[in-house]
């Protein structure tokens, strides 16, 4: 199988400060460090899928500022097609990330060029049609998500939706979704048990994940024990790794187990993109017997 994954989504520059504890409202604290990383859920998920072994590409938009080049250089370094990054006048999407000593974080996003990604071109639709799996999130307008998932559904391309930042998902998008991946807070807000999707994966942080397939009940996905340094991008690593595995023809349960290991490794390093593990790193963490069983 070709294991082709296309991601339609966001590309941001992450401005990351590290503090001993995240300040309360009205409080000022001193940061221990400040770094600039490539990020955005779309970019993170595309890189995670690519490092997991898929032929992944990202359809996204960047601005005309200096930060745009950071993202373009990252896409090129990962072996992806930089011509799929549209240049829009104005600012590149930016995420302000504060990470505390336990690895927890809070994030404020300025959409910038991401908000101008409203529809796909004919070339981009062809790429979606030729893919095994499409990944979308909600850091870009609903119009482009609907365009992408509808194109995928008509072509028989599997659709993985990560509905975050969480907001109600319109029925036209949900109708095309094969797998919905949410965290426990998003699951509660969206009342996912009531949504008409075939499969729901709920990530639970250090408690692993649950996999519910319509008509087959719920399966618990165990978590690998780890010490978190930075949880930024862990969910995106899970999504991209899972998509890469199902693109290879792996079952949803086995793919979720592999993605859980990938996510656990990602929290052991700083930065969303730098922390995304390679396929070899995940297989080494699983061990030869478990890799064979998957």
N, C-alpha and C positions, 0 to 999 in steps of 0.2 A: 504494500500500500504506500502511496506517495506521502502520507502524513503532512498534508498542507493545511496550514492554519492562517487565516486572515483576521486581523484585529482592526475594527473600526472604533476609534476612540481618541482619548486625550493624550497630549504630550505636554508635560510641564517641566519647568526648572524648579527643583526643590531647594529652598533656602532653609537650611537645617541648623537650629540652635540646640545645644545640649545643656541641660540644667539639672541640678540636684533634684528639684521637684518642680512640677508645673505650677506657675503662680495662680493664686486665687483671683477672682475679679477685683480690680483696683490695686493689685499688689505688683511691685516691681522686684525682679530677681536678676542676678548677674549670671550670664551664660558662661559655661566652661569652654565652649568652642563654637565655631560657626563654619559651615561647609556648604558648598554649592554642588548639587548632583543633578543629573538627568533623571526625570521621573514622569509622573502622570500615569494613571491606571492603564491607559492604552499601551503606552510604551513599555511599562513594566511587564504587562501580560504578554506582549509580543516577544520581549526578550526572554521571559521565562519559558515560553513555548519553544523558542529557538534553541535555548540552551538545553532543553529537554530532548532535542533531537528532531523537532519538526521543521519543515520549510515554512517559516513564519514571516509574514509581512505586516506592516502597519500602515493604515490609511489614517492620516491625521493632518493637523494644520499648525503651523508655527507663525510667529510674527516676523517683523522686519528689524527687530532690535538685536543687540549682541547676544542675548540668551538663545536666540534661534540656532545659532551656530553650534552651541553646546549640544543641542538635540540632534542636529544634522550629523555632527561628528560621531555621536553615540550610535545612531542608526547605521552609519557606514562601518563603524568598528565592529558591529555585531553581524555584518554581512547582509544587511537588509537593503532594500531599494529606497534610497533617499529621495527619488523623484516622486514617491507617493506622499511625501510631506509637502502640503501646499504652503505657499508663502502668502500670508495675508497682511495687509498694512496694519500697523499697530503693534501691540505688545504680545509676546509669547505668554502662554499660560504659566502661572506661577503658583507654587504651593509654599506656604510658610509653615514649617514643621517645628514643633517644640517636643523634644524627647527627654524624658527624665531618667534617673539612675536605674529604674527597674525595666527600662525599655519601652514603657508606655509612651503614647504621644497624643498631641492634638494638632489638628491641621486646619488651616484656612486657605481656601483656593480662590485665586483670581482667574477666571476662565480665559480672558484674553482671546487669542486666535481660535481656541477650542470652540467658542461660541459662534464662530463663523463657518463651522463645518456643518452645513445644513442638508446637503444632498450629495449623492455619489455621481461620478461621471460614468459614461458607458464603459470606459476602460476599467474603472474600479469595480463596477458591477460584474464584469467578466472575471475579474480576479476572485470575487466572492463565489461565483458560480463554479469556478475551477477548484475551489478549496474543499477539503473534507470537513472542516469545522470553521465556523465564524464565531468570534468573540465580540460582544458589545458590552458597554457600561453606560452610565448616565451622566458622565462628565462632558458630554456633547449634546446638542439639541435632539429632542425626540424625533424630529423629522428625518435626520440622517440615520438614526437607529432603526426607525420603521422602514426606510428605504433599504437598508442593508439586510434586515432580517426577512423582509418580504422577498427580496431577491434570492436569499439563501433558501428559504422554504420552497420556492418554486423550482429551484435547481436540485433539491434533495441534499443540500449542505446542512449538516447539523448546526444548530444554533445554541450557543452558551451565552446566557445573559447574566451579568453581575450588576444588579440594579442599585448602584451606588454612585453618587450620593443619593440616599433613599428618597423616593417620591413615588406617588401612584404611577403605575405602569399602564399605558392605555391598552385596550383589548386587542388592537391590531398587532401590537408588538407581542403580547403574551401568546397570541394564537400561533405564532411561528416559533416559539421557544421550545427546545428539547430539554435543556437543563438550565435550571435557575440556581445560581450559587449566591448565597447570602450569609452574613454573620447572624448571630443570635438576635441582635437588636433589630436588624433589618427584617428578619423573619417575623418578629413580633409586630413590627409596624405595618408590614405588608400583609399580615395574616396569611402566610404562604400555604397553610393547609387548605385554604379555600380557593387558591388560584388554580386555574385549569391548565397546569403544565405537567408533562409526563414524569419529570424527575426534579426533585429539590435536594440540593446539597447545602447543609447548614454547617458552617465552620464554627467551632467552639473554643478557639484559642488553644490553651494548654490541655483542654479536655478532648481534643480531636475534632471529630465531625460526625454528623448523621447523614445518611443517604436514604431518601424515601423515593421509591419507584412506584408509580401508580399500579395498584393491583398486586404488589409484591411485599408490602410492609416496609419497615424501617430497619436499616443496618447501621450499627455503630462502627465508626472508623477510629481506631485507636490513635493516640498521639505519642510521638517519640519524646522522651524526657530531654529537656534542654535548659540552658540558662540564657534567658533573653537579654540581649544587649540593645537591640533596636528592632521594634516590631513593624516599622514602616515598610510597606511593600510585601509583608508576609501573605496577606490575602491575595494580592496580585500574583505572587509566585504560585500559590495554590491553583488559581484559576488557569494560568498559562500552562502549568505542568499537567493539570487534569485534561485540558483541551488537547495537548500534544499526545497524551496517551490514548484518548479515545479516537484521535485521528489515525493512530496506528492500528486501531481495531480492538483495543483492550476493553474489557468490560468496565462498566461504570464503577463497580466496587473496587476492582484492582487499580483502576486509574486514580480513584480517590485515596487509596492507601499510599500510592506512590507520590501523589501530590502533597499529602500530609507530611511525608518525610521531607520533601523539598521545602515546604514552608517552614518546618522546624529548623532546618539548616539556615534558612535566610535570616532568622532572628538572632543568629550568633555573630553577625557582622553588622557594621554600620552602613547606612545608606541603602536606598531601595534597589537600585540597579547593581551596585557592587556586590550586594549580598546574595543575589540570585544564583543558586548553585547550578553546576553543570550536571549533565546526565551521569557522568562517572561519579561525581561526588554523592549523588543520591543513591546510586547502586552500591557504592562502597559503604554507605550508612546502613543500607538494608542488609548487606551481607549476601554471599552467593546463593545460599539456600532460599532465602526469601525472594531474591530477584528471580530465581528459577520458578518459584511457585506462582509469581505474578504473571 
